[in-house]
C-alpha cells in the first residue's frame, strides 16, 4: 500500500512535469459550458517580453503541450525604437534595453520551433493550430511610431512567413502555425495621425494581417439594460472613424481587444465600434477574440486595479455576450488569450 | 534483485524520465506521433471560419482565403524540426536619456508594463542591488475612465522586484496632473508637476508627501547649476523654458535654456552675461536643431558631464550638446 502511494506520488510528479498540466490548473474551461451555445476557446498565455530570460523555445513548447487546440498567442515586445541604424523596440523592464528586429525575429522563430516540437507529444489530444502575434505598441513621440517602423515590422512578418514554409534544408515545420503582426494600440499613447502612419506603413508592405490588441479609451458604449456612456468620445483626438480604420478598415487590420474591465465597459465599447462600422461602413467588424490580463493581475509586482481583473473566460464571455446582444454585431468569437509578464520565467 | 531493488530501479527510471522531459531544449525534436487522426480540414475550417463572413472579392477576404489554403497544406505535424543556426538573443543598451542618481538611474521614458488604461507615466528611477530591483514610476493615474468625467491624479508607483518579498506600492499625490521625477536626494524624491508648476517631496522611508513652497528647484552639478522651472526666465521672449544650466568661467556667465516656443517648436538658447554685471545680457546664441526633433515636443536638460550636456525630447530621446563647440554632438537618428 505504502509503495503504491509512493508510485502515485512519483507518477504525479512526472505528469506535473508537463507544463500543460500545470496550466490547466487555471481550470476555467468548464465554467460557462452549459450557458452558451458556442465553442468556448481554451485561453492561451500571451507575454510581455523582457530581455532576461528570453526563453521563447520553451514558451512555444509549453504552449503546445498545454493542449489548448487552436490558439492565438501574443508576444508583446514593447515600444517602437530606432538606433544603430536598426529598427526594433524598447523592452518593458526598467532599463528599457533595445531589441532589434533581427533579435525579435529569432525569438519568434524559436517560439515556432518550440511549438512545432511540442505538438509532436503523444499527450496532445486536441487539433493544434497556432496564430503567433508579433506585437509592438504605439507608445512614444519623436516619430519612431511611424510608417518606416510599420514597414520594417511588416517585412519581418513576411520573412518569418517565408521561413515557416522554407526553414532550411532538412527542416520542416508544421503548417499548423502562422504569424501575424500586432500592435497594442492605446488611444492615450499616441494621436491618430501618428498611429495611422505606423499601420499604413505596415499595410503597404504585407498581406499578412496585424492584430490590434489595444484599448478604446473613452469610446462610447451602452449596456442593453441601459446605462454606460453613450455620449463619451474617444480620448486623445481620436474619432470613431479613426479607431475603426486602424482596427478593421485597413485590409490587414484585425482586432482582438483588451477586455479588462469587470463592469463590461470594454466589451460594450468594442461592440459599439462594430455597430458603428455596420451603420457607417456597411459591415460590422469580425473580431478575432478577447485579451485579458489575469496573469498580470496575479503577479505580485505587476498586479492590476480592482475592476480591471477579468479572468480569461470572463473577458471572453463578456465580449461574446456583448457582440451577440444585437443581430448586427453577432458573431462567434474563436480565441481568448491572457497576458502575463515574462520577467521571472 | 529483490523487491526493494526492483522498486529502486523503477524510481530511477521515473526520475530520469522526469529530468529529461524538463531539461530538453528540443533544438531537434524527434517525431513521436505523426498522424493523430487530426481532421485537418476541420481545424482549418474552425480557425478561419470568420473568413466566410467577409465579403467575397475584397482584399481582406482574399488574404484570409490564402491563409486558409495554406493551412490545408501538408506537413501539419512534421517529423523533424531543426532550429536554424542559433542567433544570439541579445539586447543592447538603448540610447534613451538617463541620469545616474543615488546609486540608481533616472530614465526619461514613460513606458511601463502597466496598462495605459490605468497609468500614464512620465519617467522612472530604478536601482539594482544584488537580486533586488526597486523601480519608482512617476506620472498620473487615470480614474473614472469610460465616463464623461475622466480624471487624472498624480501618482508614484514603487515596484520591489526581489525574490523574498516582491510587491507593488502606489501613492497618490494631491494634484490633478502627472508628475515627473526631478531629483532624488537620499530618501527624498523631488517631483514636479509641469501643468501646475508645483514641486513635491516624497519621503521613501515615511512614505509621506509634502508640497514644496518653492517655485523653482536647483540642483548642483560639478560643472554648474541646473534649475528646474526657472522663474527668472520663464516665458521669456515667448519661450516656455523647461530648465536651464548655468555655469561660468573667469569672464562670463553662461545660461543654457531648454524648452519650446509657444508654437510647440523645440528650442535651445545659450545666453552670455558679463561676470562683472551679471544682469547684463551680452549675447544670445540660438542653437539650431535638426528638422526631425524640432516638432517632437519640448527640450529639457537632463545632465551635464564635463562639456557635454544631455538633453531629452519626447519620450526619452537623447540629445547631446557640446558647450565648447556650441554644436549638437548626437541626436536621434531617423530611418
Interface residues (C-beta under 8 A of the other chain):
Chain A: X3 X6 X7 X10 X11 X13 X14 X17 X18 X39 X48 X51 X54 X56 X57 X58 X61 X70 X78 X79 X81 X82 X83 X84 X85 X87 X90 X91 X92 X94 X95 X96 X97 X98 X99 X100 X102 X103 X105 X106 X107 X109 X110 X113 X114 X116 X117 X118 X119 X120 X121 X122 X124 X127 X128 X129 X131 X139 X140 X141 X142 X143 X146 X148 X149 X152 X163 X167 X168 X170 X171 X172 X173 X174 X175 X176 X178 X186 X188 X189 X207 X208 X209 X215 X217 X218 X219 X221 X229 X231 X232 X235 X251 X252 X258 X260 X261 X265 X266 X269 X283 X286 X288 X293 X296 X300 X301 X302 X303 X304 X305 X308 X331 X332 X334 X341 X343
Chain B: X7 X10 X11 X14 X15 X17 X18 X21 X22 X25 X26 X27 X29 X30 X31 X32 X33 X34 X36 X38 X39 X42 X43 X44 X46 X47 X49 X50 X53 X54 X55 X58 X59 X60 X63 X66 X67 X70 X71 X73 X74 X75 X76 X77 X78 X79 X80 X81 X82 X83 X84 X86 X87 X88 X89 X90 X91 X92 X93 X94 X95 X96 X105 X107 X109 X110 X111 X112 X113 X114 X115 X116 X117 X118 X120 X124 X126 X133 X135 X142 X145 X146 X147 X148 X150 X159 X160 X161 X166 X167 X168 X292 X293 X296 X297 X313 X314 X315 X316 X317 X332 X333 X334 X335
